[in-house]
C-alpha cells in the first residue's frame, strides 16, 4: 500500500495517516507501558489518496542488549482483499439462508394450498348456491354475502403466500410503467388521508417493461401502503418515482444479483418512522412485521420480494429511524415493439346447458358441491373420487361425456396422467384441470398435453361457468 521510500525514516504523522496517527501512538504507548509481547489489530487505514484499506497490525516491543524497551516494532499486512472476500461470502450466505427460508415456506404453502383451497371451495360454492336458491330479500342474504366476502379474503391470503414463495404463475406482457404508476396513484389518492402529501415523479419516455401488470400494481400498492403506515397519524410525504437506469458491466455501486442492462427503477420513499438495522435485516421475512397486532400479516414485503425475484429484478431498502425509508425496485426494461400482438378472439359467452360432464375430485364435499353447481347450470354430471373408477366408466362408453373436469392432486395419479389416459381412450375430449397451486410449468405441461384450460382453486361459480361455456362454444371435442 506504500513504497519503502514513503515510510523509511518517517513517523506516523509524516506518513499522511493523520486520521489514524493518534491511535497508532496510543497503541505504541500501550506496548511500552504494559510490556505487551504482541498485539494484533484489524483496523481501517485511509491513505493519502482517500482510499480506505484494512490492515492487520502486529506490534511487539524492541529491546536493547540489556533487555530494556527502546521502541516498538510494527508489522502491517494489507488484508483488504481477504475482508472483501469474507464480506462477499457473508452476503452469499445471507442470500442462501433467505432462499432456503423462502423455499421452506413455499413448500409449506404448496402443501396447505390443496387442502385449504378445497375447504374454501366448499364454503364459497355452498354460499353461492345458497344465495342462488334464496329469494330476493331473504334474511340470510346478508350473511351469505359476508361468508362469500370472507372466503374471498381467505383466497387472496393464500394467493399472497404463493406469490412470495414464487409459486404463483406470472402472465408477462410488454407493459407501460408510467401507465401503471398513474393508475396506482389514482387508486391510492382516493384512499390516503389529506395529511399525506403524495407525489409522483415520472421520467418522460421511460421504456416499457416485460412484466405481469397486476403483480407490478401489487408491488407499488404494497410499498405505498407500507409508507402510509410508517407515517402513522402524523402528516408527511410519500414519493413514488419512475425512471430508466442503465446497469453497467462493473455494476457500481453494486446492486446484488442484477446483471448489466437497462432497467426501469420504481422508487417509493416516505418521511415516516423509519427502521433500525435489526428490522432491516428481517424486512423481507415472511410474517415479520413492525406493525401492532391486528394491523398486518407481515406478508406484504415478502410478496413484493417474491414478485421482484420472479421478474429477474432486484429490490433495495434504505432507512433510518425517525428519518424515513426508501424502497427501490429494479425491473428489466423491454425493447419497445411497434404494435401489440392482438389476443386471440374469444368466443362469446352464451348460455349453454345439457353437457355430459365427468368430474374427478378426491375431496367428497367438493365433489358433491361441484356436482350441484354443474347440475344447477343445466348439465348432466357424474362424479368420481378415484381415478380408476372414472377411467373404467370412460372405457365402458368413451362417448358418454362431452367434458371432463379433474383435480390435479388425485390419489395414485396426477391430473396430467389422468388426462393423458383420457386422450388415449377418447382423443379430443375436452379436459379442464383444477389445482390449488397453479404454476407456469403446470400451465405449460397442461397445454402441451392438450388440456383446454387450467383453473385455480377455489373456482368461483362465474369462472366455472365461463370455462364450461368456452368449451361448449368451441364445439366440445
Buried (B, 14 or more C-beta within 10 A) or exposed (E): EBEEEEEEEEEBEEBBBEEBBEEBBEBBEBBBEEEBEEBEBEBEBBBEEEEEBBBBBBBBBBEEEEEEEEEBEBEBEBBBEEBEEEEEEEEEEEEEEBEEBBEEBBEEBBEBBBEBBBBBBBBBBBBBBBBEEEEEEEEEBEEBEEBBEBBBEBBEBBBBBBBBBBBBBBEBBBBBBBEBBBBBBEEBEEEBEEEBEBEBEBBEEBBBBBBBBEBBBBBBBBBBBBBBBBBEEEEBBBBBBBBBEEBEEEEEEEBEEBEEEEBBBBBBBBBBBBBEEEBBEEBBBBEBBBEEEEEBBBBBBBBBBBBBBBBBBBBBBBBBEEBBBBBBBBBBBBEEEEEEEEEEEEEEBEEBEEBBBBBBBBBEBBBBBBBBBBEBBEBBBBBBBBBEEBBEBBEEEBEEBBBBBBBBBBEEBBBBEBBBBBBEEBEEBBBBBBBBBBBBEBBEBBEEBBBBBBBBBBBBBEEBBBBBBBBBBEEBE
